[in-house]
């Protein structure tokens, strides 16, 4: 397959969408979509978030050192889009009604409609040119009670129905392809399969 080169300024980074919940100075909730989110293992299971510019979410995390990460599924995608495209500085993000409560382990706002929620405390903050990278310990995970029988070693993304973000577009997951190590049953080694 012939390849072409692209300048590194073009980034293709599909990933699940999370709404980040933080607490404002007046104790009101603030929710925002942060698309530069990933996972790591630093002493404990951790979330890594990079936030650039002047955002209330970043200000709140720096001040409080805590946040929630609420998984976005297709049933709440337009609420997420609202949070992600409405700036706190312009509006209090109160044009749409939504239910929230405070975390079970950490005093952070969490969305009632999210099926999978992480409550996090910041372990390390790295200040970069124009942005901050936060490495945060996952202190608690809340999941929808409908998933209590789910095999947590082999999480079924079809059931969770997460939204994937690939710059400026949202996608859902259509079907399960298979599991790890199934190549042994899918490829016929004796016939010298080539790719």
Secondary structure, DSSP 8 states (H G I E B T S, - for coil): -------TT-----EE-EEEEEE-TTS-EEEEE---EEEEESSSEEEEEEEESS-HHHHHHHHH-EEEEEE-BGGGHHHHHHHHHS-TTT--S-SS---EEE-SSSS-EEETT-SEEEEEEEEEEEEETTEEEEEEEEEEEEE-GGGTTS-TTS--HHHHTB-EEETTEEE--------TTTHHHHS-GGGT---
